[in-house]
Amino acid sequence: MTEYNYDLVVIGAGPGGYEAAFEAVKYGMKVAVIEKDKVGGTCLNRGCVPTKTIMRSSELAKEEREGDRIGIRASAVEVDLDAVRARKDEVLDVLREGIEAGLAKAKIDLIHGLALVRDEHTVSYTDAKTGESKEVSSKFILIATGGSPFIPPISGAELEGVMDSTELLEQGGTPFDDFVIIGGGVIGVEFANVYHGFGSHVTIVEAMDRLIPTVDKELARSLKMSLQKDGVEVLTKCPVVRIEQAKGRLAVVYTDKDEEKSVPADAVLMAVGRRSDVPGLLSDELQHLAGERGRLAVDEHYRSASPSIYGIGDAIGGIELAHTATAEGRNAVAHMNGAEPPIRMDTVPTCIYSMPEIASVGISADEAKSQGLAVITKKYAMGANGKTVIEDLGRGYIKLIADADSHILLGAQLMCGRATDLVGELALAISNKLTLEDISSTIHPHPTFVEAIAEAAR
C-alpha cells in the first residue's frame, strides 16, 4: 500500500479550499493547504468582503448627503479613500487571522508557496519564504485556485487609469469625478453603486442588451431604472471599441447603433468577467484535464478524469460564488470518503449588493415557461412594507414563483432592502418543498423587511 505525506492536499485557501480542508479533518484525513498569497482567496482579499467593506463607507457618505430628507443636516461630506482603504485592510486582517487560527487549531498544515500538480499524487511548490522547490505526495488533490479578472483585448486597456477590480480596491486619494465602468455584470454594478455613493459621476457601458443577463429580466429592468434614477448613466447594447487619452484624461469609445460615441473618464474599470487560474497549475502531462476556457473538467462529484484529482469553485466554472465553492468543497470531500454529499446543490441563492439589494433563488417565471411548467406568480410591492418606508428605500418588490397545483415554492426574486439576508429563508423553503401557505401561515415579526415574504405568499 502506497504511503503519502497527506490524505488530501488542497491548492488554494479561499472559502472553497479552507472549508474543504476543515471538512476533511472531520473524516480523519491528514490535510495540507497550499496558498501562493494570503488565506481567504478572492472572496476575502479581492472580492466579496473588501467590496462590501468599502460599500459600507459609500452608503454612509450617501446617507449623509441625503440626510436632509430625514432631518439630518451635515456640512459637506468629504470622502478619504486612504482612510476607507485602511479600514478595509483592518477588516481583512481580522478575518484572515481567524482563518489561520482555525487551520492551526484543526492541525491543518498551511504551506505558503506556488503549487504545480506534477502527477496524480504529487504536488510541487516553490516555498514563498526561501524560494526553494519542494514537493509533497497525497492520496487526493483538490484544486480550489479560483480565478482572476479577465481583461479583454481592447485597444488602450494598458493605459494608466484603466484598472481591474483588484487594482481599484487599492485606490486611495479622493474619488474620481468621472468614472466609467466597462461591463454591466455583478462586479460592474456593485462598483457603480460604491463610487456613486462616494460622489463620482458613474457611467456603465455594457455590450449586452441589459444589465446582469443572468438574472430575471424584470430584475434587470428594475435595476437599470433604479441606477438611472440615482444618477448613474447606463448604456446598454454599446460595445466598447477602444480607450483613448484625450486632453489629459481618458475617453471610452463605444458604438451605439453603428455610430461611434465616447464618454470621458478620470478612471476606467474593466469588469467584463473572470477567468480560471487552472492552466498554469497543471504539468504538461496533466494538461488534458483542462476543459473549456482552461477550467478543470469534472463530473458531478467534482472529480476530474484523474480519479485522485478534484476541482471546485471558479476553477471549474458553473455558479462562481463563494458559498457555492464552499458547498462543492464539502461535497467533494464526502465523495473522497465514500459518503453521501452533505449539501444539496439544486438551490443556490445569488446576491447582488446594489441599491436596493437584489437576490434570487430557484427558477424565474421565464425559466418556468421555457421548461413547460405551470406556475403562479405572487408579487408584493415593497412600497407597502413599513420597514422599507421607515428606511426610505424607495421602490422594490418580492416575487415568488410556485407550482400552479401544489403551490410548492419553486423560485423567488427580490429587489429590496436586505434582500441578500432575506433570500436565505426562501432558499430553505424551496429546499424543503414548502408551499405558499406554509410561508404565509408562519408569523413573521413587524416591522421588518422579512414580513414582506409572508405578504407576498398570501
ROKOLBA-5698 format. One record per residue (C-alpha): residue in one letter; y, z, x. Coordinates in steps of 0.25 Angstrom, whole numbers, plus 2048, in hexadecimal, padded with zeros to 3 digits. Each point is the difference from the previous one (the first is absolute). Example, Ala and Ser with C-alpha at 12.3 -4.5 7.8 and 13.67 -1.06 7.14 Angstrom:
resn->A; Y->7EE; Z->81F; X->831
resn->S; Y->80E; Z->7FE; X->806
//
This chain:
resn->M; Y->800; Z->800; X->800
resn->T; Y->80D; Z->7FC; X->806
resn->E; Y->80A; Z->80B; X->803
resn->Y; Y->80F; Z->7FD; X->7FD
resn->N; Y->80C; Z->808; X->804
resn->Y; Y->804; Z->801; X->7F2
resn->D; Y->7FB; Z->7FE; X->7F2
resn->L; Y->80D; Z->7F9; X->7FC
resn->V; Y->80C; Z->7FA; X->807
resn->V; Y->80C; Z->7FD; X->7F8
resn->I; Y->80A; Z->7F7; X->805
resn->G; Y->80E; Z->803; X->7FA
resn->A; Y->805; Z->80E; X->7FC
resn->G; Y->807; Z->7FB; X->7F3
resn->P; Y->7FD; Z->806; X->7F2
resn->G; Y->7F3; Z->7F8; X->7FF
resn->G; Y->7FC; Z->803; X->80E
resn->Y; Y->802; Z->80F; X->801
resn->E; Y->7FB; Z->803; X->7F2
resn->A; Y->7F3; Z->7F8; X->803
resn->A; Y->7FF; Z->809; X->80C
resn->F; Y->802; Z->80D; X->7F8
resn->E; Y->7F5; Z->7FA; X->7F6
resn->A; Y->7F6; Z->7FD; X->80B
resn->V; Y->801; Z->80F; X->805
resn->K; Y->7FB; Z->804; X->7F2
resn->Y; Y->7F4; Z->7F8; X->803
resn->G; Y->7FE; Z->807; X->80D
resn->M; Y->804; Z->7F4; X->809
resn->K; Y->806; Z->801; X->80D
resn->V; Y->80D; Z->7F8; X->800
resn->A; Y->80B; Z->7FB; X->809
resn->V; Y->80C; Z->7F9; X->7FB
resn->I; Y->807; Z->7F6; X->80A
resn->E; Y->80F; Z->7FE; X->7FE
resn->K; Y->809; Z->7F7; X->808
resn->D; Y->80D; Z->806; X->7FB
resn->K; Y->803; Z->80C; X->7F8
resn->V; Y->7F7; Z->806; X->7F5
resn->G; Y->803; Z->7FD; X->7F2
resn->G; Y->800; Z->7F0; X->801
resn->T; Y->80A; Z->7F7; X->7F9
resn->C; Y->801; Z->809; X->7F4
resn->L; Y->805; Z->80C; X->807
resn->N; Y->807; Z->7FA; X->80C
resn->R; Y->806; Z->7F2; X->7FB
resn->G; Y->7FD; Z->7FF; X->7F1
resn->C; Y->7FF; Z->809; X->7F4
resn->V; Y->805; Z->80E; X->805
resn->P; Y->80C; Z->7FC; X->809
resn->T; Y->804; Z->7F6; X->7F5
resn->K; Y->800; Z->80A; X->7F5
resn->T; Y->807; Z->80A; X->809
resn->I; Y->80C; Z->7F8; X->802
resn->M; Y->7FF; Z->7FC; X->7F2
resn->R; Y->803; Z->80E; X->7FC
resn->S; Y->80D; Z->800; X->809
resn->S; Y->803; Z->7F3; X->7F9
resn->E; Y->7FE; Z->806; X->7F2
resn->L; Y->809; Z->80C; X->803
resn->A; Y->80B; Z->7F6; X->805
resn->K; Y->7FF; Z->7F8; X->7F4
resn->E; Y->801; Z->80C; X->7F7
resn->E; Y->80C; Z->806; X->807
resn->R; Y->807; Z->7F3; X->7FE
resn->E; Y->7FD; Z->7FF; X->7F1
resn->G; Y->802; Z->80F; X->7FE
resn->D; Y->80C; Z->7FE; X->7F7
resn->R; Y->7F7; Z->7FD; X->7F4
resn->I; Y->7FA; Z->80E; X->800
resn->G; Y->80D; Z->807; X->804
resn->I; Y->7FE; Z->801; X->80F
resn->R; Y->80B; Z->7FA; X->808
resn->A; Y->7FE; Z->7FF; X->80F
resn->S; Y->809; Z->7FA; X->80B
resn->A; Y->7FC; Z->7F3; X->807
resn->V; Y->7F1; Z->800; X->803
resn->E; Y->7FD; Z->7FE; X->80F
resn->V; Y->7F2; Z->7FB; X->804
resn->D; Y->7FC; Z->804; X->80E
resn->L; Y->7F3; Z->7F8; X->803
resn->D; Y->7FE; Z->807; X->80D
resn->A; Y->7FF; Z->80D; X->7F8
resn->V; Y->7F7; Z->7F9; X->7F6
resn->R; Y->7F7; Z->7FB; X->80B
resn->A; Y->800; Z->80E; X->806
resn->R; Y->7FB; Z->807; X->7F3
resn->K; Y->7F6; Z->7F5; X->7FE
resn->D; Y->7FA; Z->802; X->80E
resn->E; Y->800; Z->80F; X->7FD
resn->V; Y->7F7; Z->7FE; X->7F4
resn->L; Y->7F7; Z->7F6; X->807
resn->D; Y->7FE; Z->80B; X->80B
resn->V; Y->7FC; Z->80A; X->7F6
resn->L; Y->7F6; Z->7F7; X->7FA
resn->R; Y->7FA; Z->7FB; X->80D
resn->E; Y->7FE; Z->80E; X->805
resn->G; Y->7F9; Z->803; X->7F3
resn->I; Y->7F6; Z->7F5; X->802
resn->E; Y->7FE; Z->803; X->80F
resn->A; Y->7FD; Z->80F; X->7FC
resn->G; Y->7F6; Z->7FB; X->7F5
resn->L; Y->7F9; Z->7F7; X->80A
resn->A; Y->7FF; Z->80B; X->80A
resn->K; Y->7FB; Z->80B; X->7F6
resn->A; Y->7F5; Z->7F6; X->7FC
resn->K; Y->7FC; Z->7FE; X->80E
resn->I; Y->803; Z->7F1; X->800
resn->D; Y->803; Z->7FA; X->80D
resn->L; Y->80E; Z->7F9; X->800
resn->I; Y->801; Z->7F6; X->80B
resn->H; Y->80D; Z->7F9; X->803
resn->G; Y->7FE; Z->7F2; X->805
resn->L; Y->7FF; Z->7F1; X->7FD
resn->A; Y->7F2; Z->7FD; X->7FB
resn->L; Y->7F7; Z->7F4; X->801
resn->V; Y->7F3; Z->7FF; X->7F8
resn->R; Y->7F7; Z->7FA; X->80B
resn->D; Y->7F3; Z->7FF; X->7F8
resn->E; Y->7F9; Z->806; X->7F4
resn->H; Y->800; Z->80E; X->806
resn->T; Y->80A; Z->801; X->80B
resn->V; Y->80F; Z->802; X->800
resn->S; Y->808; Z->7FF; X->80D
resn->Y; Y->80E; Z->805; X->801
resn->T; Y->80C; Z->801; X->809
resn->D; Y->804; Z->80E; X->802
resn->A; Y->80E; Z->802; X->7FB
resn->K; Y->803; Z->80B; X->80B
resn->T; Y->7F9; Z->7FA; X->80C
resn->G; Y->7FF; Z->7F1; X->7FD
resn->E; Y->7F1; Z->802; X->804
resn->S; Y->7F6; Z->7F7; X->7F9
resn->K; Y->7F5; Z->809; X->7F9
resn->E; Y->7F5; Z->7FD; X->7F5
resn->V; Y->7F8; Z->808; X->7F6
resn->S; Y->7F4; Z->7FD; X->7F8
resn->S; Y->7FE; Z->803; X->7F1
resn->K; Y->7F6; Z->7FE; X->7F6
resn->F; Y->80B; Z->7FB; X->7F6
resn->I; Y->80D; Z->7FA; X->803
resn->L; Y->80B; Z->800; X->7F5
resn->I; Y->80C; Z->7F6; X->802
resn->A; Y->80C; Z->806; X->7F9
resn->T; Y->80B; Z->7FA; X->808
resn->G; Y->80A; Z->7FC; X->7F5
resn->G; Y->80A; Z->7F5; X->801
resn->S; Y->80D; Z->7FC; X->806
resn->P; Y->80C; Z->7F9; X->7FA
resn->F; Y->7FF; Z->7F0; X->7FF
resn->I; Y->80C; Z->7F8; X->805
resn->P; Y->7FF; Z->7F2; X->7FA
resn->P; Y->804; Z->7F4; X->809
resn->I; Y->80E; Z->7FF; X->7FB
resn->S; Y->80B; Z->7FB; X->80A
resn->G; Y->809; Z->80B; X->804
resn->A; Y->7F6; Z->80B; X->7FE
resn->E; Y->802; Z->805; X->80E
resn->L; Y->80F; Z->802; X->7FF
resn->E; Y->806; Z->80D; X->802
resn->G; Y->802; Z->807; X->7F3
resn->V; Y->7F3; Z->7FA; X->7FA
resn->M; Y->7F5; Z->80B; X->7FF
resn->D; Y->7F3; Z->805; X->7FA
resn->S; Y->7FE; Z->80C; X->7F8
resn->T; Y->7FC; Z->808; X->80C
resn->E; Y->80D; Z->7FD; X->807
resn->L; Y->808; Z->803; X->7F4
resn->L; Y->7FB; Z->80E; X->7FF
resn->E; Y->806; Z->803; X->80E
resn->Q; Y->80D; Z->7FB; X->7FC
resn->G; Y->80C; Z->809; X->803
resn->G; Y->80F; Z->800; X->7FF
resn->T; Y->806; Z->7FC; X->7F2
resn->P; Y->7FA; Z->7F8; X->7F5
resn->F; Y->802; Z->7F1; X->801
resn->D; Y->80B; Z->7FA; X->7F7
resn->D; Y->7F7; Z->7F3; X->7FC
resn->F; Y->7F1; Z->802; X->801
resn->V; Y->7F7; Z->7F4; X->7FD
resn->I; Y->7F1; Z->802; X->7FD
resn->I; Y->7F7; Z->7F5; X->801
resn->G; Y->7F4; Z->803; X->7F7
resn->G; Y->800; Z->806; X->7F2
resn->G; Y->7F3; Z->807; X->802
resn->V; Y->7FE; Z->810; X->800
resn->I; Y->806; Z->802; X->80D
resn->G; Y->80C; Z->7F7; X->7FD
resn->V; Y->803; Z->807; X->7F3
resn->E; Y->7FF; Z->80E; X->806
resn->F; Y->809; Z->7FD; X->80B
resn->A; Y->80A; Z->7F9; X->7F7
resn->N; Y->801; Z->80D; X->7F8
resn->V; Y->801; Z->808; X->80C
resn->Y; Y->80C; Z->7F8; X->806
resn->H; Y->806; Z->7FE; X->7F3
resn->G; Y->800; Z->80F; X->7FE
resn->F; Y->807; Z->801; X->80E
resn->G; Y->80B; Z->7F7; X->7FB
resn->S; Y->7FC; Z->7F3; X->806
resn->H; Y->801; Z->7F3; X->7F8
resn->V; Y->7F2; Z->7FB; X->800
resn->T; Y->7FA; Z->7F2; X->7FD
resn->I; Y->7F1; Z->7FD; X->7FE
resn->V; Y->7FC; Z->7F2; X->803
resn->E; Y->7F2; Z->7FD; X->7FA
resn->A; Y->7F9; Z->7F3; X->801
resn->M; Y->7F7; Z->803; X->7F3
resn->D; Y->805; Z->7FF; X->7F2
resn->R; Y->800; Z->80F; X->7FE
resn->L; Y->800; Z->80D; X->808
resn->I; Y->7F3; Z->807; X->804
resn->P; Y->7F7; Z->7F6; X->7FA
resn->T; Y->7F4; Z->809; X->800
resn->V; Y->806; Z->809; X->7F5
resn->D; Y->801; Z->7FD; X->7F1
resn->K; Y->80A; Z->7F5; X->7FC
resn->E; Y->808; Z->809; X->7F7
resn->L; Y->801; Z->80B; X->80B
resn->A; Y->805; Z->7F5; X->80A
resn->R; Y->80A; Z->7FB; X->7F6
resn->S; Y->805; Z->80E; X->7FD
resn->L; Y->801; Z->804; X->80F
resn->K; Y->808; Z->7F4; X->802
resn->M; Y->80A; Z->803; X->7F5
resn->S; Y->801; Z->80F; X->805
resn->L; Y->803; Z->7FB; X->80E
resn->Q; Y->80A; Z->7F6; X->7FB
resn->K; Y->807; Z->80B; X->7F7
resn->D; Y->801; Z->809; X->80C
resn->G; Y->807; Z->7F5; X->808
resn->V; Y->7F4; Z->7FB; X->809
resn->E; Y->801; Z->7F1; X->800
resn->V; Y->7F2; Z->7FA; X->7FE
resn->L; Y->7FD; Z->7F1; X->803
resn->T; Y->7F2; Z->7FB; X->7FB
resn->K; Y->7FA; Z->7F2; X->803
resn->C; Y->809; Z->7FF; X->80C
resn->P; Y->7F7; Z->7FE; X->80D
resn->V; Y->807; Z->803; X->80D
resn->V; Y->802; Z->7F5; X->809
resn->R; Y->806; Z->806; X->80C
resn->I; Y->809; Z->80C; X->805
resn->E; Y->80D; Z->7FC; X->808
resn->Q; Y->80B; Z->807; X->807
resn->A; Y->80D; Z->7FE; X->7FA
resn->K; Y->80E; Z->806; X->803
resn->G; Y->7FA; Z->80B; X->808
resn->R; Y->7F6; Z->803; X->7F4
resn->L; Y->7F3; Z->7FB; X->7FB
resn->A; Y->7FE; Z->7F6; X->7F4
resn->V; Y->7F3; Z->7FE; X->7F9
resn->V; Y->7FF; Z->7F2; X->7FB
resn->Y; Y->7F7; Z->7FD; X->7F4
resn->T; Y->7FD; Z->7F5; X->7F6
resn->D; Y->804; Z->802; X->7F2
resn->K; Y->7FB; Z->7F4; X->7F7
resn->D; Y->800; Z->7F7; X->80D
resn->E; Y->80E; Z->804; X->804
resn->E; Y->802; Z->807; X->80D
resn->K; Y->808; Z->80D; X->7FE
resn->S; Y->803; Z->80C; X->809
resn->V; Y->803; Z->80F; X->7FF
resn->P; Y->807; Z->808; X->80B
resn->A; Y->7FA; Z->80C; X->806
resn->D; Y->802; Z->80B; X->80A
resn->A; Y->7F1; Z->802; X->801
resn->V; Y->7F4; Z->7F9; X->7FA
resn->L; Y->7F3; Z->807; X->7FD
resn->M; Y->7F3; Z->7F7; X->801
resn->A; Y->7F7; Z->806; X->7F4
resn->V; Y->7F6; Z->7F5; X->7FE
resn->G; Y->7F3; Z->807; X->801
resn->R; Y->7F7; Z->806; X->80B
resn->R; Y->7F4; Z->7FB; X->808
resn->S; Y->7F3; Z->807; X->805
resn->D; Y->7FF; Z->805; X->80E
resn->V; Y->7F1; Z->7FD; X->801
resn->P; Y->7FF; Z->7F4; X->809
resn->G; Y->805; Z->806; X->80D
resn->L; Y->7F6; Z->80C; X->7FD
resn->L; Y->7F3; Z->7F8; X->801
resn->S; Y->7F9; Z->7FB; X->80D
resn->D; Y->7FD; Z->7F1; X->801
resn->E; Y->7F2; Z->802; X->7FB
resn->L; Y->805; Z->807; X->7F3
resn->Q; Y->80B; Z->7F7; X->7FC
resn->H; Y->7F7; Z->7FA; X->7F6
resn->L; Y->802; Z->80D; X->7F8
resn->A; Y->80E; Z->7FC; X->7FD
resn->G; Y->802; Z->7F8; X->7F3
resn->E; Y->80C; Z->7FB; X->7F8
resn->R; Y->80D; Z->802; X->807
resn->G; Y->7FA; Z->808; X->80B
resn->R; Y->7FB; Z->80B; X->7F7
resn->L; Y->7F2; Z->807; X->802
resn->A; Y->7F7; Z->7FA; X->7F6
resn->V; Y->7F8; Z->80B; X->7F9
resn->D; Y->7F7; Z->802; X->7F4
resn->E; Y->801; Z->809; X->7F4
resn->H; Y->7FC; Z->80C; X->809
resn->Y; Y->80B; Z->7FC; X->80A
resn->R; Y->7F5; Z->7FC; X->80A
resn->S; Y->802; Z->7F4; X->809
resn->A; Y->7F6; Z->7F5; X->804
resn->S; Y->7FC; Z->80A; X->80B
resn->P; Y->7F9; Z->80C; X->7F8
resn->S; Y->806; Z->80B; X->809
resn->I; Y->80F; Z->7FB; X->7FF
resn->Y; Y->808; Z->803; X->7F4
resn->G; Y->80F; Z->7FD; X->7FC
resn->I; Y->80A; Z->805; X->7F6
resn->G; Y->80E; Z->7FF; X->7FC
resn->D; Y->80A; Z->7F5; X->805
resn->A; Y->7F5; Z->7FC; X->80A
resn->I; Y->7F8; Z->7FA; X->7F5
resn->G; Y->80B; Z->7FC; X->7F6
resn->G; Y->7FF; Z->802; X->7F1
resn->I; Y->809; Z->80B; X->7FA
resn->E; Y->808; Z->804; X->80C
resn->L; Y->804; Z->80E; X->7FC
resn->A; Y->7FE; Z->80D; X->808
resn->H; Y->7F9; Z->807; X->7F5
resn->T; Y->7F6; Z->7F4; X->7FE
resn->A; Y->7FD; Z->801; X->80F
resn->T; Y->7FD; Z->80F; X->7FF
resn->A; Y->7F6; Z->7FD; X->7F4
resn->E; Y->7FA; Z->7F5; X->808
resn->G; Y->7FE; Z->808; X->80C
resn->R; Y->7F9; Z->80B; X->7F8
resn->N; Y->7F7; Z->7F6; X->7F9
resn->A; Y->7FD; Z->7F9; X->80E
resn->V; Y->7FC; Z->80D; X->806
resn->A; Y->7F7; Z->804; X->7F4
resn->H; Y->7F9; Z->7F2; X->801
resn->M; Y->7FD; Z->803; X->80F
resn->N; Y->7F9; Z->80D; X->7FC
resn->G; Y->7F8; Z->7F9; X->7F4
resn->A; Y->808; Z->807; X->7F6
resn->E; Y->807; Z->7FB; X->7F3
resn->P; Y->80F; Z->7FD; X->801
resn->P; Y->808; Z->80C; X->7FC
resn->I; Y->80C; Z->7F8; X->7FB
resn->R; Y->801; Z->7F6; X->7F5
resn->M; Y->807; Z->7F3; X->805
resn->D; Y->802; Z->7FA; X->7F3
resn->T; Y->80D; Z->807; X->7FC
resn->V; Y->80B; Z->800; X->80B
resn->P; Y->80E; Z->804; X->7FD
resn->T; Y->80B; Z->7F8; X->806
resn->C; Y->80E; Z->806; X->802
resn->I; Y->80E; Z->7FA; X->804
resn->Y; Y->80B; Z->809; X->803
resn->S; Y->80B; Z->7F8; X->7FA
resn->M; Y->80B; Z->806; X->7F7
resn->P; Y->7FB; Z->803; X->7F6
resn->E; Y->7F2; Z->801; X->806
resn->I; Y->7F4; Z->7F6; X->7FC
resn->A; Y->7F2; Z->803; X->7FF
resn->S; Y->7F3; Z->7FA; X->7FA
resn->V; Y->7F1; Z->802; X->7FF
resn->G; Y->7F5; Z->7F8; X->7F9
resn->I; Y->803; Z->7F3; X->7FA
resn->S; Y->80C; Z->7FA; X->7FA
resn->A; Y->801; Z->7F9; X->7F2
resn->D; Y->801; Z->7F2; X->807
resn->E; Y->7F3; Z->804; X->808
resn->A; Y->7F9; Z->804; X->7F4
resn->K; Y->804; Z->7F3; X->7F9
resn->S; Y->7FA; Z->7F8; X->80C
resn->Q; Y->7F3; Z->808; X->7FF
resn->G; Y->7FF; Z->7FD; X->7F1
resn->L; Y->801; Z->80F; X->7FD
resn->A; Y->805; Z->804; X->7F2
resn->V; Y->80B; Z->80B; X->803
resn->I; Y->80B; Z->807; X->7F9
resn->T; Y->80D; Z->803; X->808
resn->K; Y->808; Z->80D; X->7FE
resn->K; Y->80E; Z->801; X->805
resn->Y; Y->80A; Z->80C; X->801
resn->A; Y->80E; Z->7FE; X->804
resn->M; Y->805; Z->80B; X->809
resn->G; Y->80E; Z->800; X->7FA
resn->A; Y->7FA; Z->809; X->7F6
resn->N; Y->7FA; Z->80A; X->80A
resn->G; Y->808; Z->80C; X->801
resn->K; Y->7FE; Z->802; X->80F
resn->T; Y->804; Z->7F2; X->803
resn->V; Y->80D; Z->802; X->7F9
resn->I; Y->802; Z->80D; X->807
resn->E; Y->7FE; Z->7FA; X->80D
resn->D; Y->809; Z->7F4; X->7FD
resn->L; Y->7F5; Z->7F6; X->804
resn->G; Y->804; Z->7F5; X->7F6
resn->R; Y->7F6; Z->7F5; X->7FC
resn->G; Y->7F1; Z->801; X->801
resn->Y; Y->7F2; Z->800; X->7F9
resn->I; Y->7F2; Z->804; X->800
resn->K; Y->7F6; Z->7F5; X->7FB
resn->L; Y->7F1; Z->803; X->7FD
resn->I; Y->7F5; Z->7F6; X->7FE
resn->A; Y->7F4; Z->804; X->7F8
resn->D; Y->7F3; Z->7FA; X->7FB
resn->A; Y->803; Z->7FB; X->7F2
resn->D; Y->7F4; Z->806; X->7FA
resn->S; Y->7FD; Z->80D; X->807
resn->H; Y->80E; Z->803; X->805
resn->I; Y->7FB; Z->803; X->80E
resn->L; Y->80B; Z->7FF; X->80A
resn->L; Y->7FF; Z->7F4; X->809
resn->G; Y->80D; Z->800; X->807
resn->A; Y->80E; Z->805; X->801
resn->Q; Y->80E; Z->7FB; X->805
resn->L; Y->80B; Z->809; X->802
resn->M; Y->80F; Z->7FF; X->804
resn->C; Y->807; Z->80D; X->7FF
resn->G; Y->804; Z->80D; X->807
resn->R; Y->7F4; Z->806; X->808
resn->A; Y->7F7; Z->7F4; X->7FC
resn->T; Y->7F9; Z->802; X->80D
resn->D; Y->7FC; Z->80E; X->7FD
resn->L; Y->7FC; Z->7FD; X->7F1
resn->V; Y->7F7; Z->7F5; X->803
resn->G; Y->7F5; Z->809; X->805
resn->E; Y->7FE; Z->806; X->7F2
resn->L; Y->7FE; Z->7F1; X->7FB
resn->A; Y->7F6; Z->7FD; X->80C
resn->L; Y->7F8; Z->80D; X->7FC
resn->A; Y->800; Z->7FB; X->7F1
resn->I; Y->7FB; Z->7F2; X->804
resn->S; Y->7F5; Z->805; X->809
resn->N; Y->7FB; Z->80A; X->7F6
resn->K; Y->801; Z->7F5; X->7F4
resn->L; Y->809; Z->809; X->7F8
resn->T; Y->806; Z->7FA; X->7F4
resn->L; Y->80F; Z->7FF; X->7FB
resn->E; Y->7FC; Z->80B; X->7F6
resn->D; Y->7FB; Z->809; X->80B
resn->I; Y->80D; Z->7FF; X->807
resn->S; Y->809; Z->801; X->7F4
resn->S; Y->7F9; Z->80C; X->7FB
resn->T; Y->802; Z->808; X->80D
resn->I; Y->80C; Z->809; X->800
resn->H; Y->80A; Z->7FB; X->80B
resn->P; Y->80C; Z->809; X->805
resn->H; Y->80E; Z->7FE; X->7FB
resn->P; Y->80A; Z->7FB; X->805
resn->T; Y->7F8; Z->7F8; X->80B
resn->F; Y->7FE; Z->7F2; X->804
resn->V; Y->7F1; Z->802; X->7FE
resn->E; Y->801; Z->802; X->7F1
resn->A; Y->804; Z->7F2; X->7FE
resn->I; Y->7F2; Z->7FC; X->803
resn->A; Y->7FB; Z->808; X->7F4
resn->E; Y->80B; Z->7F9; X->7F8
resn->A; Y->7FC; Z->7F2; X->805
resn->A; Y->7F2; Z->803; X->7FC
resn->R; Y->803; Z->803; X->7F1
//
